[in-house]
């Protein structure tokens, strides 16, 4: 039996927690699975934050649009009122 495998076996048996991983191949497979899992988790979080960034960006644009909309109508009615006042005063005089 190669020394590398014997060392891994001895270490893992003494460890107690990782008893099921008996060879270097098992350990490498476990690391690959863990890295794959971490990458999946990272991708999920990236997607999560990207989605909410897009969500808030959309609503920022939405409220900005309505702010502009009401701002425009405020000036529209303001000038309408001003014109009406001018017509009214002209009519009185």
SVG drawing of the C-alpha trace seen along z (x, -y; Angstrom):
<svg xmlns="http://www.w3.org/2000/svg" viewBox="-65 -97 70 99">
<polyline fill="none" stroke="black" stroke-width="0.4" points="0.0,0.0 1.5,-3.4 2.6,-5.6 0.3,-8.5 -2.8,-6.3 -1.5,-4.8 -1.0,-8.2 -4.4,-9.4 -6.0,-6.2 -4.1,-6.6 -5.0,-10.2 -8.7,-9.7 -9.1,-6.8 -7.6,-8.9 -9.8,-11.8 -13.0,-10.0 -15.2,-12.5 -14.0,-11.7 -13.8,-7.9 -15.8,-7.2 -13.1,-8.8 -10.6,-5.9 -8.4,-6.8 -6.9,-9.7 -9.4,-9.2 -12.3,-9.5 -10.8,-12.7 -10.4,-14.2 -13.9,-13.3 -15.2,-14.9 -13.2,-18.1 -14.6,-18.2 -18.1,-17.8 -17.5,-20.6 -16.1,-23.0 -19.0,-22.2 -21.4,-22.9 -19.7,-26.1 -19.8,-27.3 -23.5,-26.5 -24.1,-28.4 -22.1,-31.3 -24.0,-31.3 -27.3,-31.2 -26.4,-34.2 -25.0,-36.1 -28.3,-35.5 -30.3,-36.5 -28.5,-39.8 -28.5,-40.5 -32.3,-39.9 -32.9,-42.3 -30.6,-44.9 -32.6,-44.7 -35.8,-44.8 -34.9,-48.0 -33.4,-49.5 -36.7,-48.9 -38.7,-50.5 -36.3,-53.4 -37.0,-54.0 -40.7,-53.5 -40.9,-56.1 -38.6,-58.4 -41.0,-58.2 -44.0,-59.0 -42.2,-61.8 -41.5,-63.3 -45.1,-62.6 -46.6,-64.4 -44.0,-67.2 -45.0,-67.7 -48.7,-67.8 -48.0,-70.2 -46.5,-72.6 -49.3,-72.0 -51.9,-72.9 -49.8,-75.7 -49.6,-77.3 -53.2,-76.5 -54.2,-78.3 -51.9,-81.2 -53.6,-81.5 -57.0,-81.2 -56.1,-83.9 -54.8,-86.2 -58.0,-85.6 -60.1,-86.3 -58.3,-89.5 -58.3,-90.7 -62.1,-90.0 -62.7,-92.0 -60.7,-95.0"/>
</svg>
